[in-house]
Amino acid sequence: MNFDEKKKYVDENLKYVPAEELALWENNFACVYARNSSCMEGYNITLEEVVSITKGFSVKCDGTLGRSIHNHYLAYNMVKDYAKENKELTEDFFKDVHEKVMSGIIPGGLYRNVDISIKGSHHTPCSYIKVYDRMNKFFYDINNYQGTDIEKAAYAHLQIAKVHPFLDGNGRMARLMMNYVLISSGYLPLSIPLKYREQYFNSLEEFKVNKTVEPFMALMMERLEREYEKMIDVINRYKK
């Protein structure tokens, strides 16, 4: 099956999967996603430790990492629930999600008030005095997007990563907003494992420097297709 056929198969047959199994799948994805997203930021933690953190158990790890994992888990569920209601993406919600991501670490929901640079990148984000205008344009564009849903999800991620509106948490926000678009458009969410870290950051750099979206789109589609393949395996365990 090609991707469109896989999506159609999942859409038509997801009804065969018991509600408790879907809830288990969603929670497992949220834990894997929290781990992958945190590892993208340079942390090192096992999935078992992530699950323990999300359940409120004590885990021997850096306090900031534990908080970051817990925050991401809550932020993703916040985004998922909002997206399922098919609500328009607003600046208030965007900032609320960032506040959740950074809770207990730094004050969240505030655009940066200094200029920044990104270590190892040839791209310098816009001056802080331009962030408000760039983000106003982003919200208008994302809510009036004319391309496909997949292209829209990629646009959300790439633009947030390029503007870098916050002092910290921009990568996590970019990935969360990508999944907001996917879920609100009727797609499964996706997560990018640590082994794709170099490819992922190279694809972002290619967009920021050369305005080339194809490398990121290719990686995004590869991971999205993999999520559909995993869901098909779940469906086939129950479909008679």
Number of C-alpha atoms within 10 A of each C-alpha: 8 7 15 10 10 16 21 12 16 21 13 10 15 19 13 15 16 12 11 9 12 16 11 12 14 15 16 14 18 24 25 21 25 27 28 23 25 21 20 21 13 10 13 13 17 11 15 12 19 24 22 14 19 21 10 10 10 11 14 8 12 11 11 12 17 19 19 24 27 23 22 28 25 18 24 26 15 17 20 23 15 17 21 13 10 15 11 14 18 14 14 10 15 16 17 16 24 26 20 22 29 20 17 13 16 12 14 20 21 13 18 17 13 10 14 16 13 10 8 7 14 12 16 16 19 16 16 19 13 13 20 14 10 16 18 12 11 18 17 12 14 18 12 10 13 10 10 10 17 17 16 21 24 24 23 23 23 24 19 22 21 20 21 27 27 22 16 18 18 19 20 23 27 22 24 29 25 24 25 26 28 23 23 22 17 14 19 17 23 23 21 21 16 18 11 13 17 11 14 19 14 15 20 23 23 18 20 21 13 10 11 14 18 13 16 22 17 12 16 20 15 14 18 21 19 15 17 21 17 10 20 17 11 18 21 13 10 13 11 6
